[in-house]
Every structure is written in C-alpha cells, then in structure tokens.
Amino acid sequence: MTLAFAQESFRDDYTFKNSPEAIRRFPLPFPQDSYMYSVNMEPHVPGPVGSVYEHAFDIDEHYVAECRDRAITLARDPGRCASLPHMIEAEWDTLELLMTSLAADYPEHFALLRDGNRWVWTNRPLGLRQDFIFGDASTLPQGPLEYITRQVQGDFVVLDQREGTLFADAAMVTSQADWSLTFDVGMSFHQWHAPVPLAHDMGVFDRALKYLMMLQQGRPVRRLNWTMTVNPRLDTSPETYPEWGTDRASVTPDNVGKKVHLRVELQTMFRLPRSNGMLFSIRCYLASLEELCTQPRWGARLHRVLGSLPAPLAEYKGLTRYLPTAVTWLSQFDDGRDLGPGTQPE
C-alpha cells in the first residue's frame, strides 16, 4: 500500500484533517455506552487489512506532518528525548525493532540492508539514507533512540525492569496528553501513574503491572487509552501549557464540533531481546467530533459515554470546562436506539 502523505499542521493555523478513510479506521475506544478504567489489554496480533492493527507500528497519511511537528518540538526543547546511561542497550533494541518492522511492513517506504553490524537504513518519505554500524552510536546523527523515533509516529517510553517493577528510564515524548517527561523520567510504574483517579482504588495498575512483568518476547500486547483536546494539537505538554491551555475556554456551541477532538492512544508493549527492557509505544490519533459524527453510531456512543463520565475522570482529563457543551452538541446524533457492543463504523 502506497500512502498519500498530507501537508498539514498541528499548531498555529491547525490545517490537520482526516480523510474519510482515516475516519473509518479511527480506533474508537468505546465498545459500550459508558467508560471506566480497566486492564483492557489484548495480544498485539495483526488485525484486518487497512486497520490501525494491521502492522506492529501504524504509519498513515499524517506520517510526514507528524515527523515534522516532532522536529519542531525537539528544536524548541531537546529534553523531550531523554535516556539514562544504563539504557543504551535498550536503545539499540528499540532501533532494531522499529527498523525491521517498518521495512517489513512498508517496503515501498522504508528499507533496511544488514551486513553483519554494518546497516543501511532508507526512509523514502523523509528523504533519509543512513549507513551506520549497529552498536556504535558515533555512526548515527543522534543516539539510537532519538534517531529512529524521530522517524516514527507516536511517543515511545523504554522501560527497565528491576526491583520488582518497571522504570521509565528512556523516552521520546513530543505528543503527550498533559504529562511531563522531564518530571516522569526515572519513575517507577506506580509513581508514573499516581495522578490517575479511581483506578488505584480498583487495583487496575497492580493488575496491569503484574501482567506486564510477565510479557514475553515476540508476544506484544496492546490497549487503547483516550482523552480529549481542543484543536488538533499534538504537543499538549505542561511545558507548553501557556500555548494551549486557554483553548479550553474557546469552545462554544457553534464551534464545538470542529474544535473539540477525541485523542486516542494505541498503546503497545514489546519485550526487548538483549536488554530485557520493554518498549511502550503510545501512538496518538486525533479526530474532531464533527469528523467522528460522520459515523452516526459513533456520535450516539460518544454522547452516552461523555454524558455518563464520572466527574473525577472528567476533571483528570481536563474536560470539565467544555464537556457540557460537547454533550449537548452530540445529543443530535443520539436517537436512543440500542447500539449494541463494538465500535465498527457504519
């Protein structure tokens, strides 16, 4: 499949938009009419052709624009990529996993030639070709983690497993949903997730950690997470809050369909072979309410999920200021019929 890459922006003039095909493949995370945190993990096995689950790492029409947006963020704040010294082996693990996956799944766009430890990487959409020696960081323009994650959509956290838990000891994070890598790097699994309401009382993170600690190489897992954002902005970090925080006050009944976006994260976890670390991939998808409601069943489901969202979750996700406006606007798509389980588009 040859992708047509869109020319668009995730900041300033916000020219981002989804094609009809991108809307139909959007990973709506609501199989029921209500939502609560759960350990919603499943094996990350190949899904239907054309779906976001078809390949290990999803590349879509927004690829070039997202890579350019990442480069802008890194130029402003190089600290969005960080790695503790003991993580270098896991960095090379990550580079190998991403390069081999992209070259195998998208051969029209990426190529990897290997002759022992002498590798040649080609990225056609970004116009890159790099000869390097695997294991020798001096032969790359950046460290192995930064080099390859500049060329993949989504954020990446590399976890070190020790002391009976997981530590976020390396990461590339430029499209996060209001959390700070500078603050979180080096934290344990429970420390990193401490701000999440309700889930700790339910034991969600205890069960999730136990599950992940047993993750085996070659058997990755995945789950969906979600929040919402005003305007299709990828970089909603605390560091840039002055640039986007006031947007929450700009939502009106007239613009809510265009401005308010569902932000879904396809989170995948891979055991790394040499380091025994874990790659946590956080692939972000954005779609406006207006785009999502081109699928009427989705509009009705969104109306019910957001209308019944527990107040602590709405507060944690930063939705309270505009949530009533969004729910009222979505009501026009809900005729009260039984939607049944699942999220397939119509």
BARO-171474 format. One record per residue (C-alpha): residue number from 1; residue in three letters; chain; x, y, z. Coordinates in nm, 3 decimals, decimal comma. Layout:
BEGIN
<resi NUM resn Ala chain A east X north Y up Z>
...
***
This chain:
BEGIN
<resi 1 resn Met chain A east 0,000 north 0,000 up 0,000>
<resi 2 resn Thr chain A east 0,138 north 0,339 up -0,103>
<resi 3 resn Leu chain A east 0,027 north 0,616 up 0,127>
<resi 4 resn Ala chain A east -0,050 north 0,973 up 0,020>
<resi 5 resn Phe chain A east 0,100 north 1,193 up 0,290>
<resi 6 resn Ala chain A east -0,093 north 1,506 up 0,382>
<resi 7 resn Gln chain A east 0,059 north 1,852 up 0,407>
<resi 8 resn Glu chain A east -0,082 north 1,983 up 0,734>
<resi 9 resn Ser chain A east -0,003 north 2,149 up 1,064>
<resi 10 resn Phe chain A east -0,071 north 2,054 up 1,426>
<resi 11 resn Arg chain A east -0,012 north 2,406 up 1,558>
<resi 12 resn Asp chain A east -0,074 north 2,772 up 1,469>
<resi 13 resn Asp chain A east -0,320 north 2,751 up 1,175>
<resi 14 resn Tyr chain A east -0,422 north 2,389 up 1,255>
<resi 15 resn Thr chain A east -0,470 north 2,263 up 0,900>
<resi 16 resn Phe chain A east -0,483 north 1,900 up 1,017>
<resi 17 resn Lys chain A east -0,782 north 1,697 up 0,898>
<resi 18 resn Asn chain A east -0,868 north 1,332 up 0,840>
<resi 19 resn Ser chain A east -0,964 north 1,181 up 0,507>
<resi 20 resn Pro chain A east -1,282 north 0,968 up 0,501>
<resi 21 resn Glu chain A east -1,064 north 0,656 up 0,508>
<resi 22 resn Ala chain A east -0,871 north 0,785 up 0,813>
<resi 23 resn Ile chain A east -1,202 north 0,841 up 0,993>
<resi 24 resn Arg chain A east -1,327 north 0,490 up 0,917>
<resi 25 resn Arg chain A east -1,006 north 0,334 up 1,055>
<resi 26 resn Phe chain A east -1,002 north 0,557 up 1,364>
<resi 27 resn Pro chain A east -0,965 north 0,340 up 1,677>
<resi 28 resn Leu chain A east -1,275 north 0,443 up 1,871>
<resi 29 resn Pro chain A east -1,215 north 0,318 up 2,227>
<resi 30 resn Phe chain A east -1,577 north 0,282 up 2,342>
<resi 31 resn Pro chain A east -1,734 north -0,062 up 2,283>
<resi 32 resn Gln chain A east -2,005 north 0,022 up 2,537>
<resi 33 resn Asp chain A east -2,218 north 0,323 up 2,634>
<resi 34 resn Ser chain A east -2,011 north 0,403 up 2,944>
<resi 35 resn Tyr chain A east -1,644 north 0,413 up 3,034>
<resi 36 resn Met chain A east -1,427 north 0,322 up 3,331>
<resi 37 resn Tyr chain A east -1,059 north 0,238 up 3,360>
<resi 38 resn Ser chain A east -0,977 north -0,130 up 3,323>
<resi 39 resn Val chain A east -0,688 north -0,360 up 3,234>
<resi 40 resn Asn chain A east -0,807 north -0,368 up 2,874>
<resi 41 resn Met chain A east -0,501 north -0,541 up 2,730>
<resi 42 resn Glu chain A east -0,506 north -0,791 up 2,447>
<resi 43 resn Pro chain A east -0,241 north -0,959 up 2,230>
<resi 44 resn His chain A east -0,100 north -0,721 up 1,969>
<resi 45 resn Val chain A east -0,159 north -0,953 up 1,675>
<resi 46 resn Pro chain A east -0,210 north -0,841 up 1,313>
<resi 47 resn Gly chain A east -0,559 north -0,704 up 1,255>
<resi 48 resn Pro chain A east -0,769 north -0,654 up 0,943>
<resi 49 resn Val chain A east -0,601 north -0,514 up 0,634>
<resi 50 resn Gly chain A east -0,614 north -0,135 up 0,644>
<resi 51 resn Ser chain A east -0,684 north -0,115 up 1,017>
<resi 52 resn Val chain A east -0,458 north 0,051 up 1,272>
<resi 53 resn Tyr chain A east -0,384 north -0,302 up 1,397>
<resi 54 resn Glu chain A east -0,262 north -0,440 up 1,063>
<resi 55 resn His chain A east 0,107 north -0,388 up 1,144>
<resi 56 resn Ala chain A east 0,322 north -0,370 up 1,457>
<resi 57 resn Phe chain A east 0,359 north 0,009 up 1,416>
<resi 58 resn Asp chain A east 0,097 north 0,203 up 1,224>
<resi 59 resn Ile chain A east 0,202 north 0,453 up 0,956>
<resi 60 resn Asp chain A east -0,076 north 0,661 up 0,800>
<resi 61 resn Glu chain A east -0,147 north 0,970 up 0,592>
<resi 62 resn His chain A east -0,028 north 1,200 up 0,872>
<resi 63 resn Tyr chain A east 0,322 north 1,048 up 0,890>
<resi 64 resn Val chain A east 0,529 north 1,324 up 0,730>
<resi 65 resn Ala chain A east 0,342 north 1,604 up 0,907>
<resi 66 resn Glu chain A east 0,379 north 1,433 up 1,246>
<resi 67 resn Cys chain A east 0,752 north 1,381 up 1,197>
<resi 68 resn Arg chain A east 0,789 north 1,748 up 1,107>
<resi 69 resn Asp chain A east 0,592 north 1,851 up 1,414>
<resi 70 resn Arg chain A east 0,821 north 1,635 up 1,630>
<resi 71 resn Ala chain A east 1,126 north 1,804 up 1,481>
<resi 72 resn Ile chain A east 0,980 north 2,147 up 1,567>
<resi 73 resn Thr chain A east 0,917 north 2,041 up 1,927>
<resi 74 resn Leu chain A east 1,266 north 1,892 up 1,965>
<resi 75 resn Ala chain A east 1,428 north 2,206 up 1,824>
<resi 76 resn Arg chain A east 1,249 north 2,407 up 2,090>
<resi 77 resn Asp chain A east 1,301 north 2,155 up 2,371>
<resi 78 resn Pro chain A east 1,569 north 1,887 up 2,316>
<resi 79 resn Gly chain A east 1,483 north 1,743 up 2,658>
<resi 80 resn Arg chain A east 1,177 north 1,575 up 2,510>
<resi 81 resn Cys chain A east 1,412 north 1,289 up 2,429>
<resi 82 resn Ala chain A east 1,595 north 1,155 up 2,734>
<resi 83 resn Ser chain A east 1,778 north 0,835 up 2,820>
<resi 84 resn Leu chain A east 1,962 north 0,732 up 3,134>
<resi 85 resn Pro chain A east 2,313 north 0,594 up 3,071>
<resi 86 resn His chain A east 2,230 north 0,231 up 3,150>
<resi 87 resn Met chain A east 1,963 north 0,225 up 2,876>
<resi 88 resn Ile chain A east 2,193 north 0,224 up 2,573>
<resi 89 resn Glu chain A east 2,141 north -0,148 up 2,504>
<resi 90 resn Ala chain A east 1,763 north -0,096 up 2,516>
<resi 91 resn Glu chain A east 1,803 north 0,197 up 2,275>
<resi 92 resn Trp chain A east 1,966 north -0,034 up 2,019>
<resi 93 resn Asp chain A east 1,693 north -0,292 up 2,082>
<resi 94 resn Thr chain A east 1,436 north -0,025 up 2,004>
<resi 95 resn Leu chain A east 1,611 north 0,088 up 1,688>
<resi 96 resn Glu chain A east 1,628 north -0,269 up 1,560>
<resi 97 resn Leu chain A east 1,263 north -0,342 up 1,637>
<resi 98 resn Leu chain A east 1,139 north -0,026 up 1,467>
<resi 99 resn Met chain A east 1,362 north -0,050 up 1,161>
<resi 100 resn Thr chain A east 1,294 north -0,419 up 1,093>
<resi 101 resn Ser chain A east 0,919 north -0,373 up 1,147>
<resi 102 resn Leu chain A east 0,886 north -0,069 up 0,921>
<resi 103 resn Ala chain A east 1,100 north -0,221 up 0,644>
<resi 104 resn Ala chain A east 0,899 north -0,545 up 0,652>
<resi 105 resn Asp chain A east 0,555 north -0,385 up 0,673>
<resi 106 resn Tyr chain A east 0,604 north -0,082 up 0,445>
<resi 107 resn Pro chain A east 0,870 north -0,188 up 0,190>
<resi 108 resn Glu chain A east 0,760 north 0,085 up -0,052>
<resi 109 resn His chain A east 0,859 north 0,350 up 0,204>
<resi 110 resn Phe chain A east 1,141 north 0,200 up 0,415>
<resi 111 resn Ala chain A east 1,435 north -0,032 up 0,352>
<resi 112 resn Leu chain A east 1,697 north -0,190 up 0,577>
<resi 113 resn Leu chain A east 2,007 north -0,367 up 0,448>
<resi 114 resn Arg chain A east 2,218 north -0,558 up 0,700>
<resi 115 resn Asp chain A east 2,567 north -0,699 up 0,650>
<resi 116 resn Gly chain A east 2,675 north -0,813 up 0,992>
<resi 117 resn Asn chain A east 2,682 north -0,498 up 1,206>
<resi 118 resn Arg chain A east 2,700 north -0,271 up 0,900>
<resi 119 resn Trp chain A east 2,349 north -0,146 up 0,831>
<resi 120 resn Val chain A east 2,196 north 0,086 up 0,571>
<resi 121 resn Trp chain A east 1,862 north 0,247 up 0,652>
<resi 122 resn Thr chain A east 1,646 north 0,423 up 0,390>
<resi 123 resn Asn chain A east 1,342 north 0,635 up 0,472>
<resi 124 resn Arg chain A east 1,188 north 0,747 up 0,143>
<resi 125 resn Pro chain A east 0,906 north 0,973 up 0,274>
<resi 126 resn Leu chain A east 1,155 north 1,182 up 0,472>
<resi 127 resn Gly chain A east 1,435 north 1,155 up 0,214>
<resi 128 resn Leu chain A east 1,684 north 0,992 up 0,452>
<resi 129 resn Arg chain A east 1,960 north 0,736 up 0,394>
<resi 130 resn Gln chain A east 2,198 north 0,637 up 0,671>
<resi 131 resn Asp chain A east 2,494 north 0,399 up 0,672>
<resi 132 resn Phe chain A east 2,589 north 0,303 up 1,028>
<resi 133 resn Ile chain A east 2,743 north 0,038 up 1,246>
<resi 134 resn Phe chain A east 2,492 north -0,129 up 1,474>
<resi 135 resn Gly chain A east 2,610 north -0,080 up 1,831>
<resi 136 resn Asp chain A east 2,827 north 0,224 up 1,754>
<resi 137 resn Ala chain A east 2,632 north 0,539 up 1,837>
<resi 138 resn Ser chain A east 2,904 north 0,760 up 1,688>
<resi 139 resn Thr chain A east 2,795 north 0,645 up 1,340>
<resi 140 resn Leu chain A east 2,446 north 0,797 up 1,380>
<resi 141 resn Pro chain A east 2,346 north 1,167 up 1,379>
<resi 142 resn Gln chain A east 2,177 north 1,119 up 1,719>
<resi 143 resn Gly chain A east 2,164 north 0,843 up 1,976>
<resi 144 resn Pro chain A east 1,989 north 0,529 up 1,851>
<resi 145 resn Leu chain A east 1,662 north 0,601 up 2,035>
<resi 146 resn Glu chain A east 1,638 north 0,960 up 1,917>
<resi 147 resn Tyr chain A east 1,745 north 0,877 up 1,563>
<resi 148 resn Ile chain A east 1,477 north 0,620 up 1,493>
<resi 149 resn Thr chain A east 1,192 north 0,770 up 1,697>
<resi 150 resn Arg chain A east 1,226 north 1,097 up 1,506>
<resi 151 resn Gln chain A east 1,100 north 0,886 up 1,214>
<resi 152 resn Val chain A east 0,802 north 0,708 up 1,368>
<resi 153 resn Gln chain A east 0,459 north 0,840 up 1,465>
<resi 154 resn Gly chain A east 0,372 north 0,841 up 1,832>
<resi 155 resn Asp chain A east 0,568 north 0,860 up 2,155>
<resi 156 resn Phe chain A east 0,797 north 0,594 up 2,297>
<resi 157 resn Val chain A east 0,892 north 0,510 up 2,654>
<resi 158 resn Val chain A east 1,158 north 0,247 up 2,717>
<resi 159 resn Leu chain A east 1,108 north 0,069 up 3,048>
<resi 160 resn Asp chain A east 1,375 north -0,100 up 3,255>
<resi 161 resn Gln chain A east 1,259 north -0,398 up 3,462>
<resi 162 resn Arg chain A east 1,421 north -0,426 up 3,806>
<resi 163 resn Glu chain A east 1,333 north -0,429 up 4,177>
<resi 164 resn Gly chain A east 1,001 north -0,597 up 4,104>
<resi 165 resn Thr chain A east 0,866 north -0,313 up 3,890>
<resi 166 resn Leu chain A east 0,919 north -0,111 up 3,570>
<resi 167 resn Phe chain A east 1,104 north 0,221 up 3,545>
<resi 168 resn Ala chain A east 1,057 north 0,481 up 3,270>
<resi 169 resn Asp chain A east 1,429 north 0,532 up 3,210>
<resi 170 resn Ala chain A east 1,431 north 0,645 up 2,845>
<resi 171 resn Ala chain A east 1,177 north 0,811 up 2,618>
<resi 172 resn Met chain A east 1,092 north 1,021 up 2,315>
<resi 173 resn Val chain A east 0,782 north 1,221 up 2,406>
<resi 174 resn Thr chain A east 0,652 north 1,510 up 2,193>
<resi 175 resn Ser chain A east 0,278 north 1,436 up 2,164>
<resi 176 resn Gln chain A east 0,180 north 1,358 up 2,520>
<resi 177 resn Ala chain A east -0,155 north 1,429 up 2,682>
<resi 178 resn Asp chain A east -0,055 north 1,679 up 2,954>
<resi 179 resn Trp chain A east 0,228 north 1,494 up 3,128>
<resi 180 resn Ser chain A east 0,595 north 1,582 up 3,151>
<resi 181 resn Leu chain A east 0,886 north 1,357 up 3,054>
<resi 182 resn Thr chain A east 1,122 north 1,584 up 3,247>
<resi 183 resn Phe chain A east 0,920 north 1,513 up 3,561>
<resi 184 resn Asp chain A east 0,850 north 1,143 up 3,499>
<resi 185 resn Val chain A east 1,181 north 1,010 up 3,364>
<resi 186 resn Gly chain A east 1,327 north 0,758 up 3,607>
<resi 187 resn Met chain A east 0,997 north 0,700 up 3,786>
<resi 188 resn Ser chain A east 0,859 north 0,358 up 3,870>
<resi 189 resn Phe chain A east 0,536 north 0,226 up 3,717>
<resi 190 resn His chain A east 0,316 north 0,324 up 4,014>
<resi 191 resn Gln chain A east 0,484 north 0,664 up 4,055>
<resi 192 resn Trp chain A east 0,428 north 0,743 up 3,688>
<resi 193 resn His chain A east 0,057 north 0,657 up 3,710>
<resi 194 resn Ala chain A east -0,005 north 0,811 up 4,053>
<resi 195 resn Pro chain A east -0,218 north 1,107 up 3,925>
<resi 196 resn Val chain A east -0,483 north 0,880 up 3,766>
<resi 197 resn Pro chain A east -0,803 north 0,889 up 3,979>
<resi 198 resn Leu chain A east -1,018 north 0,587 up 4,077>
<resi 199 resn Ala chain A east -0,800 north 0,328 up 3,902>
<resi 200 resn His chain A east -0,568 north 0,280 up 4,202>
<resi 201 resn Asp chain A east -0,861 north 0,208 up 4,435>
<resi 202 resn Met chain A east -0,982 north -0,052 up 4,185>
<resi 203 resn Gly chain A east -0,641 north -0,221 up 4,169>
<resi 204 resn Val chain A east -0,612 north -0,157 up 3,796>
<resi 205 resn Phe chain A east -0,244 north -0,067 up 3,799>
<resi 206 resn Asp chain A east -0,148 north -0,353 up 4,032>
<resi 207 resn Arg chain A east -0,303 north -0,599 up 3,787>
<resi 208 resn Ala chain A east -0,153 north -0,421 up 3,486>
<resi 209 resn Leu chain A east 0,198 north -0,429 up 3,633>
<resi 210 resn Lys chain A east 0,170 north -0,799 up 3,717>
<resi 211 resn Tyr chain A east 0,055 north -0,868 up 3,360>
<resi 212 resn Leu chain A east 0,335 north -0,663 up 3,201>
<resi 213 resn Met chain A east 0,612 north -0,809 up 3,414>
<resi 214 resn Met chain A east 0,536 north -1,147 up 3,256>
<resi 215 resn Leu chain A east 0,541 north -1,010 up 2,898>
<resi 216 resn Gln chain A east 0,735 north -1,241 up 2,667>
<resi 217 resn Gln chain A east 0,950 north -1,157 up 2,367>
<resi 218 resn Gly chain A east 0,756 north -1,196 up 2,044>
<resi 219 resn Arg chain A east 0,420 north -1,165 up 2,219>
<resi 220 resn Pro chain A east 0,345 north -0,792 up 2,238>
<resi 221 resn Val chain A east 0,022 north -0,660 up 2,384>
<resi 222 resn Arg chain A east -0,191 north -0,351 up 2,325>
<resi 223 resn Arg chain A east -0,465 north -0,138 up 2,471>
<resi 224 resn Leu chain A east -0,649 north 0,185 up 2,392>
<resi 225 resn Asn chain A east -0,649 north 0,494 up 2,611>
<resi 226 resn Trp chain A east -0,817 north 0,828 up 2,541>
<resi 227 resn Thr chain A east -0,867 north 1,189 up 2,636>
<resi 228 resn Met chain A east -0,985 north 1,500 up 2,451>
<resi 229 resn Thr chain A east -0,818 north 1,818 up 2,336>
<resi 230 resn Val chain A east -0,923 north 2,149 up 2,187>
<resi 231 resn Asn chain A east -0,774 north 2,194 up 1,839>
<resi 232 resn Pro chain A east -0,571 north 1,917 up 1,674>
<resi 233 resn Arg chain A east -0,252 north 1,982 up 1,869>
<resi 234 resn Leu chain A east -0,005 north 1,701 up 1,931>
<resi 235 resn Asp chain A east 0,217 north 1,881 up 2,183>
<resi 236 resn Thr chain A east -0,006 north 1,928 up 2,487>
<resi 237 resn Ser chain A east 0,272 north 1,906 up 2,744>
<resi 238 resn Pro chain A east 0,283 north 2,101 up 3,072>
<resi 239 resn Glu chain A east 0,588 north 2,282 up 2,937>
<resi 240 resn Thr chain A east 0,379 north 2,439 up 2,658>
<resi 241 resn Tyr chain A east 0,060 north 2,489 up 2,861>
<resi 242 resn Pro chain A east 0,062 north 2,869 up 2,806>
<resi 243 resn Glu chain A east 0,025 north 2,800 up 2,434>
<resi 244 resn Trp chain A east -0,276 north 2,568 up 2,454>
<resi 245 resn Gly chain A east -0,432 north 2,588 up 2,799>
<resi 246 resn Thr chain A east -0,654 north 2,885 up 2,720>
<resi 247 resn Asp chain A east -0,801 north 2,697 up 2,421>
<resi 248 resn Arg chain A east -1,033 north 2,518 up 2,662>
<resi 249 resn Ala chain A east -1,217 north 2,846 up 2,715>
<resi 250 resn Ser chain A east -1,266 north 2,899 up 2,340>
<resi 251 resn Val chain A east -1,527 north 2,625 up 2,286>
<resi 252 resn Thr chain A east -1,879 north 2,747 up 2,201>
<resi 253 resn Pro chain A east -2,196 north 2,573 up 2,080>
<resi 254 resn Asp chain A east -2,113 north 2,696 up 1,730>
<resi 255 resn Asn chain A east -1,755 north 2,568 up 1,708>
<resi 256 resn Val chain A east -1,753 north 2,265 up 1,938>
<resi 257 resn Gly chain A east -1,785 north 2,013 up 1,654>
<resi 258 resn Lys chain A east -1,475 north 2,149 up 1,478>
<resi 259 resn Lys chain A east -1,258 north 2,243 up 1,775>
<resi 260 resn Val chain A east -1,304 north 1,955 up 2,020>
<resi 261 resn His chain A east -1,105 north 1,645 up 1,925>
<resi 262 resn Leu chain A east -1,107 north 1,294 up 2,060>
<resi 263 resn Arg chain A east -0,748 north 1,194 up 2,129>
<resi 264 resn Val chain A east -0,695 north 0,817 up 2,129>
<resi 265 resn Glu chain A east -0,372 north 0,641 up 2,217>
<resi 266 resn Leu chain A east -0,297 north 0,298 up 2,077>
<resi 267 resn Gln chain A east -0,056 north 0,176 up 2,343>
<resi 268 resn Thr chain A east 0,159 north -0,126 up 2,257>
<resi 269 resn Met chain A east 0,417 north -0,306 up 2,471>
<resi 270 resn Phe chain A east 0,708 north -0,511 up 2,334>
<resi 271 resn Arg chain A east 0,965 north -0,712 up 2,529>
<resi 272 resn Leu chain A east 1,316 north -0,623 up 2,405>
<resi 273 resn Pro chain A east 1,557 north -0,912 up 2,341>
<resi 274 resn Arg chain A east 1,903 north -0,801 up 2,458>
<resi 275 resn Ser chain A east 1,822 north -0,565 up 2,744>
<resi 276 resn Asn chain A east 1,507 north -0,745 up 2,864>
<resi 277 resn Gly chain A east 1,354 north -0,398 up 2,878>
<resi 278 resn Met chain A east 1,015 north -0,308 up 2,740>
<resi 279 resn Leu chain A east 0,918 north -0,069 up 2,462>
<resi 280 resn Phe chain A east 0,597 north 0,119 up 2,539>
<resi 281 resn Ser chain A east 0,467 north 0,278 up 2,219>
<resi 282 resn Ile chain A east 0,198 north 0,547 up 2,250>
<resi 283 resn Arg chain A east 0,051 north 0,615 up 1,906>
<resi 284 resn Cys chain A east -0,179 north 0,920 up 1,908>
<resi 285 resn Tyr chain A east -0,482 north 0,956 up 1,680>
<resi 286 resn Leu chain A east -0,686 north 1,277 up 1,659>
<resi 287 resn Ala chain A east -1,033 north 1,332 up 1,515>
<resi 288 resn Ser chain A east -1,278 north 1,616 up 1,565>
<resi 289 resn Leu chain A east -1,629 north 1,548 up 1,691>
<resi 290 resn Glu chain A east -1,756 north 1,662 up 1,354>
<resi 291 resn Glu chain A east -1,537 north 1,406 up 1,175>
<resi 292 resn Leu chain A east -1,634 north 1,124 up 1,410>
<resi 293 resn Cys chain A east -2,003 north 1,200 up 1,374>
<resi 294 resn Thr chain A east -1,989 north 1,128 up 1,003>
<resi 295 resn Gln chain A east -2,039 north 0,781 up 1,152>
<resi 296 resn Pro chain A east -2,380 north 0,835 up 1,323>
<resi 297 resn Arg chain A east -2,341 north 0,533 up 1,554>
<resi 298 resn Trp chain A east -2,018 north 0,683 up 1,687>
<resi 299 resn Gly chain A east -2,187 north 1,015 up 1,756>
<resi 300 resn Ala chain A east -2,453 north 0,843 up 1,966>
<resi 301 resn Arg chain A east -2,194 north 0,641 up 2,156>
<resi 302 resn Leu chain A east -1,983 north 0,949 up 2,228>
<resi 303 resn His chain A east -2,292 north 1,126 up 2,359>
<resi 304 resn Arg chain A east -2,361 north 0,845 up 2,606>
<resi 305 resn Val chain A east -2,000 north 0,792 up 2,716>
<resi 306 resn Leu chain A east -1,925 north 1,159 up 2,774>
<resi 307 resn Gly chain A east -2,265 north 1,222 up 2,932>
<resi 308 resn Ser chain A east -2,206 north 0,949 up 3,192>
<resi 309 resn Leu chain A east -1,835 north 1,010 up 3,254>
<resi 310 resn Pro chain A east -1,754 north 1,015 up 3,629>
<resi 311 resn Ala chain A east -1,664 north 1,364 up 3,749>
<resi 312 resn Pro chain A east -1,314 north 1,267 up 3,876>
<resi 313 resn Leu chain A east -1,224 north 1,129 up 3,533>
<resi 314 resn Ala chain A east -1,357 north 1,437 up 3,355>
<resi 315 resn Glu chain A east -1,150 north 1,656 up 3,587>
<resi 316 resn Tyr chain A east -0,835 north 1,445 up 3,544>
<resi 317 resn Lys chain A east -0,869 north 1,457 up 3,165>
<resi 318 resn Gly chain A east -0,922 north 1,833 up 3,167>
<resi 319 resn Leu chain A east -1,268 north 1,817 up 3,008>
<resi 320 resn Thr chain A east -1,491 north 1,987 up 3,263>
<resi 321 resn Arg chain A east -1,490 north 2,333 up 3,109>
<resi 322 resn Tyr chain A east -1,630 north 2,227 up 2,772>
<resi 323 resn Leu chain A east -1,778 north 1,883 up 2,842>
<resi 324 resn Pro chain A east -2,143 north 2,003 up 2,882>
<resi 325 resn Thr chain A east -2,120 north 2,190 up 2,552>
<resi 326 resn Ala chain A east -1,985 north 1,880 up 2,376>
<resi 327 resn Val chain A east -2,251 north 1,653 up 2,526>
<resi 328 resn Thr chain A east -2,530 north 1,890 up 2,420>
<resi 329 resn Trp chain A east -2,393 north 1,911 up 2,065>
<resi 330 resn Leu chain A east -2,359 north 1,531 up 2,043>
<resi 331 resn Ser chain A east -2,720 north 1,477 up 2,153>
<resi 332 resn Gln chain A east -2,839 north 1,548 up 1,797>
<resi 333 resn Phe chain A east -2,683 north 1,217 up 1,689>
<resi 334 resn Asp chain A east -2,843 north 1,003 up 1,960>
<resi 335 resn Asp chain A east -3,195 north 0,878 up 1,889>
<resi 336 resn Gly chain A east -3,193 north 0,640 up 2,185>
<resi 337 resn Arg chain A east -3,166 north 0,318 up 1,984>
<resi 338 resn Asp chain A east -2,971 north 0,020 up 2,116>
<resi 339 resn Leu chain A east -2,620 north 0,049 up 1,976>
<resi 340 resn Gly chain A east -2,506 north -0,295 up 2,084>
<resi 341 resn Pro chain A east -2,141 north -0,375 up 2,164>
<resi 342 resn Gly chain A east -1,846 north -0,287 up 1,945>
<resi 343 resn Thr chain A east -1,721 north 0,014 up 1,750>
<resi 344 resn Gln chain A east -1,736 north -0,084 up 1,384>
<resi 345 resn Pro chain A east -1,820 north 0,213 up 1,157>
<resi 346 resn Glu chain A east -2,139 north 0,209 up 0,955>
***
